[in-house]
Amino acid sequence: MRDLNQLPKAHLHLHFTGSMRHSTLLELAARDGIALPDQLVEDWPPKLSAADEKGWFRFQRLYDVARSVLRTEGDVRRPRCA
């Protein structure tokens, strides 16, 4: 049997928007004049809780704002190349 540690690995589920560097998020938002909520600027990383159903909606709202800074092909490629 082959050693599991030696086999190539892949991320099965990784959203590049969610793994974007904080500095990239701030830079792209500033470039395009996108106002980010405090949770994505000063309260980094955002404090989210799944304790109630609102937790998902809060997460989704922040994720949508973060995704909105990706406007060009270069923006989309940048987080993947970092």
N, C-alpha and C positions, 0 to 999 in steps of 0.2 A: 504494500500500500504506500502511496506517495505521501510525503509529509505535507500536511495542510498548510503549514507556515511557508512552504516554498511555492505554493500555487499562486498564480496571479489573482488579484482581487479587483473588484469593481464596486462602486457605490451603486446600490440598487435603487436608491431613491434620494436624490440630492437636488434641491432647488438652488440653482446658482444665485438667484436673487437673495435668498435667505442666508447664503454663505458669503455675500459680498462684504468686503472690508468696510468698516464704519467710515473711514476716511474717503473711500470711493463714493459712498452714498452721499456724504456731505458735499463733496466736490461736484458731483454731477447735478445735485439739486441746486447748488449755488449758480452753476453755469447757466441753467435754464430758468432760474427764478422760481423754483418750486419750494413752497413753504412746507417744511416738515414739522410734524407735531413734536412737542418737547420730548416725548418718549423716544423719538428717534434722533434727537440732538443732544440733550443734556442728561437725560435719564438713561444713559446707555450702559449695559444692554437693557432693553425694555423689561419691565417686571410684569409678567403675564401669569395668570393662574387659570387652570382648567377647572377650578372649583365649582363654577356654574356655567350655564350655557352662554353667558355673555363673554366668557373667556375666549371662545372660538371666534366670536364676532370681533372682539378687540384685536385679536391676532390677525384676522383676515384684513381688517381695516389698515393696520400698520403695514402688513405685507403688500397690500395694494398700493399704498403710498410709496413704499420702497421700490416696487416694480415700475412705478410711473417715471422714475428718473432714467430708466433705460429707454432711450429714444432713437438711437442710431445703431447701425450694425456694429460700429466700434464700441459703443456702450455695452452691447450684449457680449461681445467677445472679451472685453476687458476683465470682468470678474472671473471668467473661465481661465484666463491666462495668468492671473495673479498668483 
